[in-house]
């Protein structure tokens, strides 16, 4: 499994609609609206580098409202397995 983080600069009027559009696409696991230089962060999880190229260059980068992307490919992924199970249990 290949994990990547895609930082997205978007047209302000399209941020919410773009986030909804992107999270519905194959390979995009999550999309976050964030503060700072970028407007959205997409977490991409695919099986091969070729899939990553398709998701980012033919999917995310060409989506309506995307101005610019910056992709970070993870060497290794660290997850807190308990975190997912603790959400909403308090």
PyMOL Python script that loads the backbone (N, CA, C, O; Angstrom):
from pymol import cmd

cmd.read_pdbstr("""\
ATOM      1  N   UNK A   1       0.847  -1.181   0.000  1.00  0.00           N
ATOM      2  CA  UNK A   1       0.000   0.000   0.000  1.00  0.00           C
ATOM      3  C   UNK A   1       0.886   1.236   0.000  1.00  0.00           C
ATOM      4  O   UNK A   1       1.854   1.319   0.757  1.00  0.00           O
ATOM      5  N   UNK A   2       0.553   2.178  -0.842  1.00  0.00           N
ATOM      6  CA  UNK A   2       1.273   3.446  -0.924  1.00  0.00           C
ATOM      7  C   UNK A   2       0.383   4.537  -0.363  1.00  0.00           C
ATOM      8  O   UNK A   2      -0.758   4.711  -0.790  1.00  0.00           O
ATOM      9  N   UNK A   3       0.924   5.270   0.606  1.00  0.00           N
ATOM     10  CA  UNK A   3       0.207   6.398   1.196  1.00  0.00           C
ATOM     11  C   UNK A   3       0.855   7.687   0.705  1.00  0.00           C
ATOM     12  O   UNK A   3       2.079   7.793   0.631  1.00  0.00           O
ATOM     13  N   UNK A   4       0.021   8.658   0.374  1.00  0.00           N
ATOM     14  CA  UNK A   4       0.519   9.963  -0.044  1.00  0.00           C
ATOM     15  C   UNK A   4      -0.371  11.043   0.534  1.00  0.00           C
ATOM     16  O   UNK A   4      -1.562  10.842   0.775  1.00  0.00           O
ATOM     17  N   UNK A   5       0.237  12.186   0.747  1.00  0.00           N
ATOM     18  CA  UNK A   5      -0.467  13.369   1.229  1.00  0.00           C
ATOM     19  C   UNK A   5      -0.426  14.381   0.098  1.00  0.00           C
ATOM     20  O   UNK A   5       0.652  14.727  -0.384  1.00  0.00           O
ATOM     21  N   UNK A   6      -1.590  14.861  -0.331  1.00  0.00           N
ATOM     22  CA  UNK A   6      -1.645  15.835  -1.408  1.00  0.00           C
ATOM     23  C   UNK A   6      -2.145  17.153  -0.830  1.00  0.00           C
ATOM     24  O   UNK A   6      -3.279  17.255  -0.361  1.00  0.00           O
ATOM     25  N   UNK A   7      -1.279  18.155  -0.873  1.00  0.00           N
ATOM     26  CA  UNK A   7      -1.627  19.504  -0.412  1.00  0.00           C
ATOM     27  C   UNK A   7      -2.229  20.240  -1.602  1.00  0.00           C
ATOM     28  O   UNK A   7      -1.665  20.229  -2.696  1.00  0.00           O
ATOM     29  N   UNK A   8      -3.366  20.873  -1.386  1.00  0.00           N
ATOM     30  CA  UNK A   8      -4.127  21.448  -2.497  1.00  0.00           C
ATOM     31  C   UNK A   8      -4.430  22.921  -2.241  1.00  0.00           C
ATOM     32  O   UNK A   8      -5.001  23.285  -1.213  1.00  0.00           O
ATOM     33  N   UNK A   9      -4.036  23.757  -3.193  1.00  0.00           N
ATOM     34  CA  UNK A   9      -4.467  25.156  -3.186  1.00  0.00           C
ATOM     35  C   UNK A   9      -5.679  25.221  -4.107  1.00  0.00           C
ATOM     36  O   UNK A   9      -5.613  24.808  -5.265  1.00  0.00           O
ATOM     37  N   UNK A  10      -6.782  25.743  -3.584  1.00  0.00           N
ATOM     38  CA  UNK A  10      -8.038  25.738  -4.325  1.00  0.00           C
ATOM     39  C   UNK A  10      -8.606  27.142  -4.489  1.00  0.00           C
ATOM     40  O   UNK A  10      -8.252  28.073  -3.766  1.00  0.00           O
ATOM     41  N   UNK A  11      -9.492  27.258  -5.459  1.00  0.00           N
ATOM     42  CA  UNK A  11     -10.252  28.497  -5.600  1.00  0.00           C
ATOM     43  C   UNK A  11     -11.168  28.600  -4.389  1.00  0.00           C
ATOM     44  O   UNK A  11     -11.892  27.650  -4.093  1.00  0.00           O
ATOM     45  N   UNK A  12     -11.158  29.735  -3.676  1.00  0.00           N
ATOM     46  CA  UNK A  12     -11.926  29.858  -2.431  1.00  0.00           C
ATOM     47  C   UNK A  12     -13.400  29.478  -2.553  1.00  0.00           C
ATOM     48  O   UNK A  12     -13.953  28.858  -1.645  1.00  0.00           O
ATOM     49  N   UNK A  13     -14.027  29.834  -3.640  1.00  0.00           N
ATOM     50  CA  UNK A  13     -15.458  29.546  -3.791  1.00  0.00           C
ATOM     51  C   UNK A  13     -15.750  28.063  -4.042  1.00  0.00           C
ATOM     52  O   UNK A  13     -16.908  27.649  -3.996  1.00  0.00           O
ATOM     53  N   UNK A  14     -14.712  27.259  -4.308  1.00  0.00           N
ATOM     54  CA  UNK A  14     -14.901  25.847  -4.638  1.00  0.00           C
ATOM     55  C   UNK A  14     -14.415  24.895  -3.542  1.00  0.00           C
ATOM     56  O   UNK A  14     -14.495  23.679  -3.717  1.00  0.00           O
ATOM     57  N   UNK A  15     -13.915  25.412  -2.422  1.00  0.00           N
ATOM     58  CA  UNK A  15     -13.280  24.548  -1.425  1.00  0.00           C
ATOM     59  C   UNK A  15     -14.209  23.440  -0.927  1.00  0.00           C
ATOM     60  O   UNK A  15     -13.833  22.269  -0.967  1.00  0.00           O
ATOM     61  N   UNK A  16     -15.382  23.771  -0.472  1.00  0.00           N
ATOM     62  CA  UNK A  16     -16.283  22.749   0.081  1.00  0.00           C
ATOM     63  C   UNK A  16     -16.730  21.750  -0.982  1.00  0.00           C
ATOM     64  O   UNK A  16     -16.710  20.541  -0.748  1.00  0.00           O
ATOM     65  N   UNK A  17     -17.131  22.248  -2.142  1.00  0.00           N
ATOM     66  CA  UNK A  17     -17.578  21.357  -3.221  1.00  0.00           C
ATOM     67  C   UNK A  17     -16.430  20.491  -3.715  1.00  0.00           C
ATOM     68  O   UNK A  17     -16.624  19.318  -4.034  1.00  0.00           O
ATOM     69  N   UNK A  18     -15.247  21.061  -3.777  1.00  0.00           N
ATOM     70  CA  UNK A  18     -14.071  20.311  -4.211  1.00  0.00           C
ATOM     71  C   UNK A  18     -13.749  19.199  -3.222  1.00  0.00           C
ATOM     72  O   UNK A  18     -13.437  18.081  -3.633  1.00  0.00           O
ATOM     73  N   UNK A  19     -13.819  19.483  -1.949  1.00  0.00           N
ATOM     74  CA  UNK A  19     -13.557  18.457  -0.931  1.00  0.00           C
ATOM     75  C   UNK A  19     -14.533  17.298  -1.081  1.00  0.00           C
ATOM     76  O   UNK A  19     -14.126  16.137  -1.019  1.00  0.00           O
ATOM     77  N   UNK A  20     -15.810  17.594  -1.278  1.00  0.00           N
ATOM     78  CA  UNK A  20     -16.820  16.546  -1.481  1.00  0.00           C
ATOM     79  C   UNK A  20     -16.528  15.738  -2.741  1.00  0.00           C
ATOM     80  O   UNK A  20     -16.658  14.514  -2.746  1.00  0.00           O
ATOM     81  N   UNK A  21     -16.136  16.422  -3.799  1.00  0.00           N
ATOM     82  CA  UNK A  21     -15.820  15.754  -5.065  1.00  0.00           C
ATOM     83  C   UNK A  21     -14.615  14.830  -4.907  1.00  0.00           C
ATOM     84  O   UNK A  21     -14.646  13.682  -5.349  1.00  0.00           O
ATOM     85  N   UNK A  22     -13.563  15.329  -4.281  1.00  0.00           N
ATOM     86  CA  UNK A  22     -12.331  14.548  -4.165  1.00  0.00           C
ATOM     87  C   UNK A  22     -12.491  13.312  -3.295  1.00  0.00           C
ATOM     88  O   UNK A  22     -11.986  12.245  -3.644  1.00  0.00           O
ATOM     89  N   UNK A  23     -13.183  13.435  -2.168  1.00  0.00           N
ATOM     90  CA  UNK A  23     -13.308  12.298  -1.251  1.00  0.00           C
ATOM     91  C   UNK A  23     -14.131  11.166  -1.863  1.00  0.00           C
ATOM     92  O   UNK A  23     -14.064  10.031  -1.390  1.00  0.00           O
ATOM     93  N   UNK A  24     -14.892  11.456  -2.889  1.00  0.00           N
ATOM     94  CA  UNK A  24     -15.680  10.427  -3.563  1.00  0.00           C
ATOM     95  C   UNK A  24     -14.877   9.675  -4.630  1.00  0.00           C
ATOM     96  O   UNK A  24     -15.363   8.704  -5.209  1.00  0.00           O
ATOM     97  N   UNK A  25     -13.662  10.126  -4.882  1.00  0.00           N
ATOM     98  CA  UNK A  25     -12.855   9.513  -5.942  1.00  0.00           C
ATOM     99  C   UNK A  25     -12.092   8.296  -5.440  1.00  0.00           C
ATOM    100  O   UNK A  25     -11.716   8.216  -4.271  1.00  0.00           O
ATOM    101  N   UNK A  26     -11.872   7.355  -6.344  1.00  0.00           N
ATOM    102  CA  UNK A  26     -11.103   6.154  -6.041  1.00  0.00           C
ATOM    103  C   UNK A  26      -9.694   6.550  -5.594  1.00  0.00           C
ATOM    104  O   UNK A  26      -9.042   7.377  -6.232  1.00  0.00           O
ATOM    105  N   UNK A  27      -9.240   5.964  -4.512  1.00  0.00           N
ATOM    106  CA  UNK A  27      -7.895   6.207  -4.009  1.00  0.00           C
ATOM    107  C   UNK A  27      -7.795   7.324  -2.987  1.00  0.00           C
ATOM    108  O   UNK A  27      -6.811   7.398  -2.250  1.00  0.00           O
ATOM    109  N   UNK A  28      -8.798   8.196  -2.928  1.00  0.00           N
ATOM    110  CA  UNK A  28      -8.776   9.299  -1.956  1.00  0.00           C
ATOM    111  C   UNK A  28      -9.520   8.821  -0.710  1.00  0.00           C
ATOM    112  O   UNK A  28     -10.735   8.628  -0.730  1.00  0.00           O
ATOM    113  N   UNK A  29      -8.764   8.633   0.376  1.00  0.00           N
ATOM    114  CA  UNK A  29      -9.342   8.096   1.610  1.00  0.00           C
ATOM    115  C   UNK A  29     -10.000   9.165   2.461  1.00  0.00           C
ATOM    116  O   UNK A  29     -11.057   8.932   3.047  1.00  0.00           O
ATOM    117  N   UNK A  30      -9.379  10.338   2.534  1.00  0.00           N
ATOM    118  CA  UNK A  30      -9.882  11.425   3.387  1.00  0.00           C
ATOM    119  C   UNK A  30      -9.482  12.754   2.770  1.00  0.00           C
ATOM    120  O   UNK A  30      -8.485  12.843   2.054  1.00  0.00           O
ATOM    121  N   UNK A  31     -10.264  13.781   3.052  1.00  0.00           N
ATOM    122  CA  UNK A  31      -9.924  15.153   2.657  1.00  0.00           C
ATOM    123  C   UNK A  31     -10.175  16.045   3.859  1.00  0.00           C
ATOM    124  O   UNK A  31     -11.225  15.969   4.497  1.00  0.00           O
ATOM    125  N   UNK A  32      -9.202  16.888   4.159  1.00  0.00           N
ATOM    126  CA  UNK A  32      -9.302  17.808   5.289  1.00  0.00           C
ATOM    127  C   UNK A  32      -9.268  19.248   4.791  1.00  0.00           C
ATOM    128  O   UNK A  32      -8.467  19.583   3.918  1.00  0.00           O
ATOM    129  N   UNK A  33     -10.118  20.088   5.330  1.00  0.00           N
ATOM    130  CA  UNK A  33     -10.046  21.525   5.128  1.00  0.00           C
ATOM    131  C   UNK A  33      -9.097  22.050   6.195  1.00  0.00           C
ATOM    132  O   UNK A  33      -9.281  21.770   7.379  1.00  0.00           O
ATOM    133  N   UNK A  34      -8.079  22.811   5.786  1.00  0.00           N
ATOM    134  CA  UNK A  34      -7.031  23.218   6.724  1.00  0.00           C
ATOM    135  C   UNK A  34      -6.715  24.710   6.609  1.00  0.00           C
ATOM    136  O   UNK A  34      -7.138  25.385   5.670  1.00  0.00           O
ATOM    137  N   UNK A  35      -5.968  25.196   7.583  1.00  0.00           N
ATOM    138  CA  UNK A  35      -5.488  26.569   7.542  1.00  0.00           C
ATOM    139  C   UNK A  35      -4.079  26.583   6.981  1.00  0.00           C
ATOM    140  O   UNK A  35      -3.423  25.545   6.895  1.00  0.00           O
ATOM    141  N   UNK A  36      -3.619  27.766   6.598  1.00  0.00           N
ATOM    142  CA  UNK A  36      -2.246  27.898   6.134  1.00  0.00           C
ATOM    143  C   UNK A  36      -2.161  28.120   4.640  1.00  0.00           C
ATOM    144  O   UNK A  36      -3.107  28.599   4.014  1.00  0.00           O
ATOM    145  N   UNK A  37      -1.018  27.767   4.073  1.00  0.00           N
ATOM    146  CA  UNK A  37      -0.743  28.006   2.661  1.00  0.00           C
ATOM    147  C   UNK A  37      -1.678  27.227   1.734  1.00  0.00           C
ATOM    148  O   UNK A  37      -2.021  27.697   0.649  1.00  0.00           O
ATOM    149  N   UNK A  38      -2.082  26.043   2.167  1.00  0.00           N
ATOM    150  CA  UNK A  38      -2.965  25.198   1.361  1.00  0.00           C
ATOM    151  C   UNK A  38      -4.372  25.207   1.954  1.00  0.00           C
ATOM    152  O   UNK A  38      -4.560  25.505   3.133  1.00  0.00           O
ATOM    153  N   UNK A  39      -5.346  24.880   1.126  1.00  0.00           N
ATOM    154  CA  UNK A  39      -6.744  24.913   1.541  1.00  0.00           C
ATOM    155  C   UNK A  39      -7.273  23.540   1.933  1.00  0.00           C
ATOM    156  O   UNK A  39      -8.092  23.418   2.844  1.00  0.00           O
ATOM    157  N   UNK A  40      -6.799  22.510   1.241  1.00  0.00           N
ATOM    158  CA  UNK A  40      -7.246  21.143   1.475  1.00  0.00           C
ATOM    159  C   UNK A  40      -6.045  20.207   1.525  1.00  0.00           C
ATOM    160  O   UNK A  40      -5.012  20.455   0.904  1.00  0.00           O
ATOM    161  N   UNK A  41      -6.208  19.135   2.276  1.00  0.00           N
ATOM    162  CA  UNK A  41      -5.222  18.059   2.303  1.00  0.00           C
ATOM    163  C   UNK A  41      -5.970  16.770   1.998  1.00  0.00           C
ATOM    164  O   UNK A  41      -6.937  16.422   2.675  1.00  0.00           O
ATOM    165  N   UNK A  42      -5.507  16.066   0.967  1.00  0.00           N
ATOM    166  CA  UNK A  42      -6.121  14.785   0.603  1.00  0.00           C
ATOM    167  C   UNK A  42      -5.165  13.661   0.986  1.00  0.00           C
ATOM    168  O   UNK A  42      -3.979  13.701   0.660  1.00  0.00           O
ATOM    169  N   UNK A  43      -5.692  12.670   1.673  1.00  0.00           N
ATOM    170  CA  UNK A  43      -4.926  11.475   2.017  1.00  0.00           C
ATOM    171  C   UNK A  43      -5.252  10.429   0.962  1.00  0.00           C
ATOM    172  O   UNK A  43      -6.401  10.013   0.814  1.00  0.00           O
ATOM    173  N   UNK A  44      -4.222  10.011   0.231  1.00  0.00           N
ATOM    174  CA  UNK A  44      -4.404   9.069  -0.866  1.00  0.00           C
ATOM    175  C   UNK A  44      -3.782   7.738  -0.477  1.00  0.00           C
ATOM    176  O   UNK A  44      -2.662   7.692   0.031  1.00  0.00           O
ATOM    177  N   UNK A  45      -4.513   6.654  -0.717  1.00  0.00           N
ATOM    178  CA  UNK A  45      -4.013   5.298  -0.445  1.00  0.00           C
ATOM    179  C   UNK A  45      -4.296   4.438  -1.668  1.00  0.00           C
ATOM    180  O   UNK A  45      -5.451   4.219  -2.034  1.00  0.00           O
ATOM    181  N   UNK A  46      -3.226   3.955  -2.294  1.00  0.00           N
ATOM    182  CA  UNK A  46      -3.345   3.148  -3.509  1.00  0.00           C
ATOM    183  C   UNK A  46      -2.404   1.954  -3.434  1.00  0.00           C
ATOM    184  O   UNK A  46      -1.560   1.873  -2.542  1.00  0.00           O
ATOM    185  N   UNK A  47      -2.554   1.039  -4.367  1.00  0.00           N
ATOM    186  CA  UNK A  47      -1.759  -0.172  -4.350  1.00  0.00           C
ATOM    187  C   UNK A  47      -0.444  -0.091  -5.091  1.00  0.00           C
ATOM    188  O   UNK A  47       0.462  -0.877  -4.813  1.00  0.00           O
ATOM    189  N   UNK A  48      -0.308   0.840  -6.032  1.00  0.00           N
ATOM    190  CA  UNK A  48       0.908   0.919  -6.840  1.00  0.00           C
ATOM    191  C   UNK A  48       1.209   2.363  -7.215  1.00  0.00           C
ATOM    192  O   UNK A  48       0.322   3.217  -7.201  1.00  0.00           O
ATOM    193  N   UNK A  49       2.478   2.629  -7.552  1.00  0.00           N
ATOM    194  CA  UNK A  49       2.860   3.985  -7.936  1.00  0.00           C
ATOM    195  C   UNK A  49       2.106   4.460  -9.184  1.00  0.00           C
ATOM    196  O   UNK A  49       1.782   5.641  -9.305  1.00  0.00           O
ATOM    197  N   UNK A  50       1.832   3.544 -10.099  1.00  0.00           N
ATOM    198  CA  UNK A  50       1.076   3.908 -11.293  1.00  0.00           C
ATOM    199  C   UNK A  50      -0.321   4.406 -10.909  1.00  0.00           C
ATOM    200  O   UNK A  50      -0.842   5.340 -11.519  1.00  0.00           O
ATOM    201  N   UNK A  51      -0.919   3.777  -9.898  1.00  0.00           N
ATOM    202  CA  UNK A  51      -2.230   4.210  -9.413  1.00  0.00           C
ATOM    203  C   UNK A  51      -2.140   5.598  -8.799  1.00  0.00           C
ATOM    204  O   UNK A  51      -3.036   6.424  -8.972  1.00  0.00           O
ATOM    205  N   UNK A  52      -1.047   5.848  -8.079  1.00  0.00           N
ATOM    206  CA  UNK A  52      -0.844   7.163  -7.468  1.00  0.00           C
ATOM    207  C   UNK A  52      -0.759   8.235  -8.547  1.00  0.00           C
ATOM    208  O   UNK A  52      -1.354   9.304  -8.416  1.00  0.00           O
ATOM    209  N   UNK A  53      -0.028   7.947  -9.596  1.00  0.00           N
ATOM    210  CA  UNK A  53       0.094   8.903 -10.697  1.00  0.00           C
ATOM    211  C   UNK A  53      -1.266   9.214 -11.300  1.00  0.00           C
ATOM    212  O   UNK A  53      -1.562  10.371 -11.598  1.00  0.00           O
ATOM    213  N   UNK A  54      -2.100   8.190 -11.484  1.00  0.00           N
ATOM    214  CA  UNK A  54      -3.435   8.413 -12.044  1.00  0.00           C
ATOM    215  C   UNK A  54      -4.309   9.234 -11.111  1.00  0.00           C
ATOM    216  O   UNK A  54      -4.963  10.183 -11.544  1.00  0.00           O
ATOM    217  N   UNK A  55      -4.325   8.872  -9.825  1.00  0.00           N
ATOM    218  CA  UNK A  55      -5.175   9.571  -8.860  1.00  0.00           C
ATOM    219  C   UNK A  55      -4.778  11.040  -8.745  1.00  0.00           C
ATOM    220  O   UNK A  55      -5.642  11.917  -8.727  1.00  0.00           O
ATOM    221  N   UNK A  56      -3.474  11.312  -8.666  1.00  0.00           N
ATOM    222  CA  UNK A  56      -3.024  12.691  -8.462  1.00  0.00           C
ATOM    223  C   UNK A  56      -3.047  13.493  -9.755  1.00  0.00           C
ATOM    224  O   UNK A  56      -3.658  14.561  -9.797  1.00  0.00           O
ATOM    225  N   UNK A  57      -2.404  13.012 -10.805  1.00  0.00           N
ATOM    226  CA  UNK A  57      -2.277  13.842 -12.008  1.00  0.00           C
ATOM    227  C   UNK A  57      -3.534  13.878 -12.867  1.00  0.00           C
ATOM    228  O   UNK A  57      -3.838  14.906 -13.472  1.00  0.00           O
ATOM    229  N   UNK A  58      -4.263  12.777 -12.928  1.00  0.00           N
ATOM    230  CA  UNK A  58      -5.465  12.749 -13.767  1.00  0.00           C
ATOM    231  C   UNK A  58      -6.746  12.973 -12.970  1.00  0.00           C
ATOM    232  O   UNK A  58      -7.805  13.215 -13.550  1.00  0.00           O
ATOM    233  N   UNK A  59      -6.656  12.894 -11.661  1.00  0.00           N
ATOM    234  CA  UNK A  59      -7.845  13.049 -10.831  1.00  0.00           C
ATOM    235  C   UNK A  59      -7.832  14.340 -10.038  1.00  0.00           C
ATOM    236  O   UNK A  59      -8.597  15.260 -10.328  1.00  0.00           O
ATOM    237  N   UNK A  60      -6.970  14.412  -9.040  1.00  0.00           N
ATOM    238  CA  UNK A  60      -6.956  15.569  -8.147  1.00  0.00           C
ATOM    239  C   UNK A  60      -6.518  16.842  -8.860  1.00  0.00           C
ATOM    240  O   UNK A  60      -7.209  17.859  -8.790  1.00  0.00           O
ATOM    241  N   UNK A  61      -5.387  16.799  -9.539  1.00  0.00           N
ATOM    242  CA  UNK A  61      -4.815  18.020 -10.138  1.00  0.00           C
ATOM    243  C   UNK A  61      -5.698  18.635 -11.212  1.00  0.00           C
ATOM    244  O   UNK A  61      -5.625  19.839 -11.461  1.00  0.00           O
ATOM    245  N   UNK A  62      -6.525  17.826 -11.847  1.00  0.00           N
ATOM    246  CA  UNK A  62      -7.379  18.345 -12.921  1.00  0.00           C
ATOM    247  C   UNK A  62      -8.808  18.639 -12.474  1.00  0.00           C
ATOM    248  O   UNK A  62      -9.637  19.057 -13.283  1.00  0.00           O
ATOM    249  N   UNK A  63      -9.096  18.426 -11.208  1.00  0.00           N
ATOM    250  CA  UNK A  63     -10.451  18.675 -10.696  1.00  0.00           C
ATOM    251  C   UNK A  63     -10.772  20.171 -10.740  1.00  0.00           C
ATOM    252  O   UNK A  63      -9.898  21.017 -10.555  1.00  0.00           O
ATOM    253  N   UNK A  64     -12.027  20.466 -10.985  1.00  0.00           N
ATOM    254  CA  UNK A  64     -12.462  21.859 -11.062  1.00  0.00           C
ATOM    255  C   UNK A  64     -12.225  22.563  -9.730  1.00  0.00           C
ATOM    256  O   UNK A  64     -12.676  22.098  -8.683  1.00  0.00           O
ATOM    257  N   UNK A  65     -11.516  23.679  -9.779  1.00  0.00           N
ATOM    258  CA  UNK A  65     -11.247  24.460  -8.584  1.00  0.00           C
ATOM    259  C   UNK A  65      -9.849  24.277  -8.018  1.00  0.00           C
ATOM    260  O   UNK A  65      -9.457  25.018  -7.117  1.00  0.00           O
ATOM    261  N   UNK A  66      -9.091  23.319  -8.515  1.00  0.00           N
ATOM    262  CA  UNK A  66      -7.724  23.107  -8.041  1.00  0.00           C
ATOM    263  C   UNK A  66      -6.800  24.073  -8.769  1.00  0.00           C
ATOM    264  O   UNK A  66      -6.759  24.109  -9.998  1.00  0.00           O
ATOM    265  N   UNK A  67      -6.063  24.850  -7.992  1.00  0.00           N
ATOM    266  CA  UNK A  67      -5.089  25.771  -8.563  1.00  0.00           C
ATOM    267  C   UNK A  67      -3.701  25.143  -8.634  1.00  0.00           C
ATOM    268  O   UNK A  67      -2.966  25.334  -9.603  1.00  0.00           O
ATOM    269  N   UNK A  68      -3.351  24.382  -7.578  1.00  0.00           N
ATOM    270  CA  UNK A  68      -1.995  23.844  -7.475  1.00  0.00           C
ATOM    271  C   UNK A  68      -2.009  22.711  -6.475  1.00  0.00           C
ATOM    272  O   UNK A  68      -2.787  22.724  -5.521  1.00  0.00           O
ATOM    273  N   UNK A  69      -1.138  21.718  -6.696  1.00  0.00           N
ATOM    274  CA  UNK A  69      -0.982  20.626  -5.733  1.00  0.00           C
ATOM    275  C   UNK A  69       0.488  20.424  -5.411  1.00  0.00           C
ATOM    276  O   UNK A  69       1.375  20.808  -6.173  1.00  0.00           O
ATOM    277  N   UNK A  70       0.716  19.817  -4.272  1.00  0.00           N
ATOM    278  CA  UNK A  70       2.061  19.419  -3.850  1.00  0.00           C
ATOM    279  C   UNK A  70       1.891  18.061  -3.181  1.00  0.00           C
ATOM    280  O   UNK A  70       1.168  17.939  -2.193  1.00  0.00           O
ATOM    281  N   UNK A  71       2.553  17.045  -3.716  1.00  0.00           N
ATOM    282  CA  UNK A  71       2.352  15.680  -3.234  1.00  0.00           C
ATOM    283  C   UNK A  71       3.555  15.185  -2.440  1.00  0.00           C
ATOM    284  O   UNK A  71       4.702  15.330  -2.862  1.00  0.00           O
ATOM    285  N   UNK A  72       3.269  14.600  -1.288  1.00  0.00           N
ATOM    286  CA  UNK A  72       4.277  13.982  -0.436  1.00  0.00           C
ATOM    287  C   UNK A  72       3.989  12.486  -0.390  1.00  0.00           C
ATOM    288  O   UNK A  72       2.894  12.080  -0.002  1.00  0.00           O
ATOM    289  N   UNK A  73       4.959  11.661  -0.782  1.00  0.00           N
ATOM    290  CA  UNK A  73       4.782  10.214  -0.748  1.00  0.00           C
ATOM    291  C   UNK A  73       5.429   9.695   0.528  1.00  0.00           C
ATOM    292  O   UNK A  73       6.582  10.008   0.823  1.00  0.00           O
ATOM    293  N   UNK A  74       4.683   8.905   1.274  1.00  0.00           N
ATOM    294  CA  UNK A  74       5.174   8.389   2.558  1.00  0.00           C
ATOM    295  C   UNK A  74       6.122   7.211   2.334  1.00  0.00           C
ATOM    296  O   UNK A  74       5.822   6.305   1.557  1.00  0.00           O
ATOM    297  N   UNK A  75       7.266   7.229   3.020  1.00  0.00           N
ATOM    298  CA  UNK A  75       8.165   6.080   3.032  1.00  0.00           C
ATOM    299  C   UNK A  75       7.590   4.978   3.907  1.00  0.00           C
ATOM    300  O   UNK A  75       7.609   3.797   3.559  1.00  0.00           O
ATOM    301  N   UNK A  76       7.082   5.402   5.045  1.00  0.00           N
ATOM    302  CA  UNK A  76       6.540   4.470   6.026  1.00  0.00           C
ATOM    303  C   UNK A  76       5.355   5.157   6.701  1.00  0.00           C
ATOM    304  O   UNK A  76       5.371   6.369   6.912  1.00  0.00           O
ATOM    305  N   UNK A  77       4.340   4.387   7.035  1.00  0.00           N
ATOM    306  CA  UNK A  77       3.161   4.940   7.693  1.00  0.00           C
ATOM    307  C   UNK A  77       3.081   4.416   9.111  1.00  0.00           C
ATOM    308  O   UNK A  77       3.171   3.211   9.345  1.00  0.00           O
ATOM    309  N   UNK A  78       2.911   5.324  10.052  1.00  0.00           N
ATOM    310  CA  UNK A  78       2.748   4.973  11.463  1.00  0.00           C
ATOM    311  C   UNK A  78       1.324   5.334  11.847  1.00  0.00           C
ATOM    312  O   UNK A  78       0.881   6.458  11.612  1.00  0.00           O
ATOM    313  N   UNK A  79       0.611   4.396  12.432  1.00  0.00           N
ATOM    314  CA  UNK A  79      -0.765   4.658  12.841  1.00  0.00           C
ATOM    315  C   UNK A  79      -0.960   4.217  14.280  1.00  0.00           C
ATOM    316  O   UNK A  79      -0.375   3.231  14.728  1.00  0.00           O
ATOM    317  N   UNK A  80      -1.775   4.948  14.982  1.00  0.00           N
ATOM    318  CA  UNK A  80      -2.182   4.557  16.330  1.00  0.00           C
ATOM    319  C   UNK A  80      -3.437   3.719  16.163  1.00  0.00           C
ATOM    320  O   UNK A  80      -4.522   4.262  15.953  1.00  0.00           O
ATOM    321  N   UNK A  81      -3.303   2.425  16.254  1.00  0.00           N
ATOM    322  CA  UNK A  81      -4.425   1.515  16.015  1.00  0.00           C
ATOM    323  C   UNK A  81      -5.584   1.768  16.978  1.00  0.00           C
ATOM    324  O   UNK A  81      -6.743   1.571  16.612  1.00  0.00           O
ATOM    325  N   UNK A  82      -5.289   2.195  18.184  1.00  0.00           N
ATOM    326  CA  UNK A  82      -6.345   2.445  19.165  1.00  0.00           C
ATOM    327  C   UNK A  82      -7.139   3.716  18.857  1.00  0.00           C
ATOM    328  O   UNK A  82      -8.298   3.833  19.254  1.00  0.00           O
ATOM    329  N   UNK A  83      -6.523   4.662  18.153  1.00  0.00           N
ATOM    330  CA  UNK A  83      -7.167   5.947  17.892  1.00  0.00           C
ATOM    331  C   UNK A  83      -8.497   5.776  17.165  1.00  0.00           C
ATOM    332  O   UNK A  83      -9.497   6.372  17.564  1.00  0.00           O
ATOM    333  N   UNK A  84      -8.522   4.982  16.120  1.00  0.00           N
ATOM    334  CA  UNK A  84      -9.743   4.815  15.334  1.00  0.00           C
ATOM    335  C   UNK A  84     -10.871   4.210  16.162  1.00  0.00           C
ATOM    336  O   UNK A  84     -12.043   4.517  15.940  1.00  0.00           O
ATOM    337  N   UNK A  85     -10.522   3.364  17.100  1.00  0.00           N
ATOM    338  CA  UNK A  85     -11.543   2.709  17.903  1.00  0.00           C
ATOM    339  C   UNK A  85     -12.020   3.581  19.055  1.00  0.00           C
ATOM    340  O   UNK A  85     -13.081   3.319  19.621  1.00  0.00           O
ATOM    341  N   UNK A  86     -11.265   4.607  19.413  1.00  0.00           N
ATOM    342  CA  UNK A  86     -11.626   5.472  20.536  1.00  0.00           C
ATOM    343  C   UNK A  86     -12.537   6.639  20.147  1.00  0.00           C
ATOM    344  O   UNK A  86     -13.122   7.276  21.023  1.00  0.00           O
ATOM    345  N   UNK A  87     -12.663   6.923  18.881  1.00  0.00           N
ATOM    346  CA  UNK A  87     -13.439   8.083  18.450  1.00  0.00           C
ATOM    347  C   UNK A  87     -14.906   7.915  18.883  1.00  0.00           C
ATOM    348  O   UNK A  87     -15.561   6.929  18.545  1.00  0.00           O
ATOM    349  N   UNK A  88     -15.388   8.887  19.622  1.00  0.00           N
ATOM    350  CA  UNK A  88     -16.791   8.920  20.016  1.00  0.00           C
ATOM    351  C   UNK A  88     -17.169   7.981  21.148  1.00  0.00           C
ATOM    352  O   UNK A  88     -18.358   7.774  21.394  1.00  0.00           O
ATOM    353  N   UNK A  89     -16.211   7.415  21.834  1.00  0.00           N
ATOM    354  CA  UNK A  89     -16.558   6.486  22.901  1.00  0.00           C
ATOM    355  C   UNK A  89     -16.574   7.141  24.264  1.00  0.00           C
ATOM    356  O   UNK A  89     -16.950   6.507  25.249  1.00  0.00           O
ATOM    357  N   UNK A  90     -16.171   8.408  24.341  1.00  0.00           N
ATOM    358  CA  UNK A  90     -16.155   9.102  25.645  1.00  0.00           C
ATOM    359  C   UNK A  90     -17.516   9.672  25.963  1.00  0.00           C
ATOM    360  O   UNK A  90     -17.697  10.289  27.013  1.00  0.00           O
TER     361      UNK A  90
END
""", "prot")
cmd.dss("prot")
cmd.show_as("cartoon", "prot")
cmd.util.cbc("prot")
cmd.orient("prot")
